[in-house]
Amino acid sequence: PSAETARPGGAGDLLQLERQSFNLSNLMEISREINGTLRLDELCTIFILTVMGQSGAQKAVLYLRDGDEYVAHTSRGLSEGMVLPALRDDSALVRAVAQRAVVFPVSECELEDGGLDAHLVAVLSAGLVLPLVNKGECLAFLLLGARCPDQAWTPEETGFLASLSDMGSMALANARLYTELE
């Protein structure tokens, strides 16, 4: 590192502060958008498009809990008419989501060769999993495909996506309560 970026108060610190300020401003705008609707379908579309736009991912699938399985509710970047499998609680991917409950790389999952979840991960070129957890319950998870160009996720990026996941989980819980009350 140069002397300018190595000392406190240097250009590197200023750039980092500007980036954090930008991320905070971005999160505020995103929060307004995500929390601006209580209609489940609209919320899922807003959430998946927002995360894809912020991450640079080319493909994504949002799975919502429905009884003892997760059902593909919203997807983007996949072939038109592609049927995505429901994933039961005993699938390796769902077990990994339940164990971690935080944003994690798909590569950390031990998927069974030939299993539905392994096939799904391959089709998506999945890179990250974003669990949407509210009050200890996993309401949904987002499988985020690889980015273009293919890049590793930095801790700052996964932290930002974790904030989006937290916002999405609260909005999803509110939308479900609203639907139940209608």
C-alpha positions in Angstrom: 0.0 0.0 0.0 1.1 3.5 -0.7 1.9 6.0 2.1 -1.4 7.8 1.2 -3.6 4.8 1.8 -1.6 3.4 4.7 -2.0 6.3 7.1 -5.2 7.0 9.0 -7.3 9.7 7.2 -5.6 8.9 3.9 -7.4 8.5 0.5 -8.1 4.8 1.3 -10.0 5.7 4.4 -12.0 8.4 2.5 -12.9 5.9 -0.2 -14.0 3.4 2.3 -16.1 6.0 4.1 -17.7 7.1 0.8 -18.5 3.5 -0.1 -20.1 2.9 3.3 -22.1 6.1 3.0 -23.3 5.0 -0.5 -24.3 1.5 0.8 -26.3 3.1 3.7 -28.1 5.4 1.3 -28.7 2.5 -1.0 -30.1 0.4 1.8 -32.5 3.2 2.8 -33.9 3.4 -0.7 -34.2 -0.3 -1.0 -35.9 -0.6 2.3 -38.5 1.9 1.2 -39.1 -0.1 -2.0 -39.2 -3.5 -0.3 -41.4 -2.4 2.6 -43.7 -0.4 0.3 -45.9 -3.4 -0.6 -47.8 -6.1 1.3 -48.7 -8.1 -1.8 -46.7 -11.3 -1.7 -46.2 -11.7 -5.5 -45.1 -8.0 -6.0 -42.8 -8.2 -2.9 -41.1 -11.3 -4.3 -40.5 -9.7 -7.7 -39.2 -6.5 -6.1 -36.9 -8.5 -3.8 -35.4 -10.8 -6.4 -34.8 -8.0 -8.9 -33.3 -5.8 -6.3 -30.9 -8.4 -5.1 -29.9 -9.4 -8.7 -29.3 -5.7 -9.5 -27.2 -5.1 -6.4 -25.2 -8.2 -6.8 -24.7 -8.5 -10.5 -26.1 -12.0 -10.5 -27.6 -13.2 -13.8 -30.0 -15.8 -12.4 -31.9 -16.2 -9.2 -34.7 -18.3 -7.7 -36.7 -17.4 -4.6 -38.0 -20.5 -2.7 -40.9 -19.9 -0.2 -41.8 -22.3 2.6 -45.0 -24.1 2.0 -45.7 -26.7 4.7 -42.8 -29.2 4.8 -41.2 -28.1 1.6 -39.9 -25.0 -0.2 -41.6 -24.1 -3.5 -40.0 -22.0 -6.3 -42.1 -18.9 -6.2 -40.2 -16.3 -8.3 -37.3 -16.8 -10.7 -35.4 -14.6 -13.1 -32.7 -15.3 -15.8 -33.9 -18.9 -16.4 -35.3 -20.4 -19.6 -39.0 -19.5 -20.2 -41.3 -22.2 -18.8 -38.6 -24.0 -16.8 -40.2 -26.0 -14.1 -38.3 -25.9 -10.8 -38.6 -28.7 -8.3 -40.0 -28.2 -4.8 -37.3 -29.0 -2.1 -38.3 -31.0 0.9 -37.0 -30.3 4.4 -34.7 -33.4 4.1 -32.8 -32.1 1.0 -29.2 -31.3 1.5 -29.6 -27.7 0.4 -32.6 -27.0 2.8 -30.7 -28.7 5.6 -27.7 -26.4 4.9 -30.0 -23.3 4.9 -31.6 -24.3 8.2 -28.2 -24.9 9.8 -26.6 -21.6 8.8 -29.4 -19.1 8.6 -26.9 -16.6 7.2 -25.7 -15.7 3.7 -23.3 -18.5 2.5 -21.6 -19.8 -0.6 -23.4 -22.8 -2.3 -19.9 -24.4 -2.4 -20.2 -25.0 1.3 -23.1 -27.4 0.8 -22.5 -31.1 0.6 -25.0 -31.9 -2.2 -25.8 -35.4 -3.3 -24.7 -36.2 -6.8 -27.8 -36.6 -9.0 -30.1 -35.0 -6.4 -32.7 -32.4 -7.2 -30.9 -29.7 -5.3 -27.5 -30.5 -7.0 -29.2 -30.3 -10.4 -30.8 -27.0 -9.5 -27.5 -25.5 -8.3 -25.9 -26.6 -11.5 -28.6 -25.1 -13.7 -28.4 -21.8 -11.8 -24.6 -21.8 -11.6 -25.5 -20.9 -8.1 -23.0 -18.8 -6.1 -24.8 -17.8 -2.9 -27.7 -18.7 -0.7 -29.6 -15.9 1.1 -31.9 -17.3 3.8 -34.8 -15.1 4.8 -35.2 -15.9 8.5 -37.8 -14.2 10.8 -38.0 -15.0 14.5 -35.9 -18.1 14.1 -38.0 -19.5 11.2 -36.7 -19.8 7.7 -39.5 -18.3 5.6 -37.7 -18.5 2.3 -34.3 -18.6 0.7 -32.9 -17.0 -2.5 -30.5 -19.0 -4.7 -28.3 -16.4 -6.4 -26.6 -17.4 -9.6 -23.1 -16.6 -10.6 -22.2 -13.0 -11.5 -21.1 -11.8 -14.8 -18.1 -11.5 -14.9 -17.6 -14.4 -12.5 -16.0 -12.8 -9.4 -15.6 -13.9 -5.8 -17.9 -12.4 -3.3 -16.2 -10.0 -0.9 -17.1 -9.9 2.8 -18.5 -6.4 2.3 -20.8 -7.6 -0.5 -22.0 -10.6 1.5 -22.6 -8.3 4.4 -24.7 -6.0 2.2 -26.6 -8.9 0.8 -27.2 -10.1 4.4 -28.8 -6.7 5.1 -31.0 -7.1 2.1 -32.0 -10.6 3.3 -32.9 -9.2 6.7 -35.1 -6.6 5.1 -36.7 -9.1 2.8 -37.5 -11.5 5.7 -39.3 -8.8 7.7 -41.2 -7.7 4.6 -42.1 -11.3 3.8 -43.4 -11.9 7.3 -45.5 -8.7 7.1 -46.9 -9.7 3.7 -47.8 -13.2 5.0 -49.6 -11.7 8.0 -51.4 -9.2 5.8 -52.5 -12.1 3.5 -53.8 -14.1 6.4 -55.8 -11.1 7.7 -57.5 -10.5 4.3 
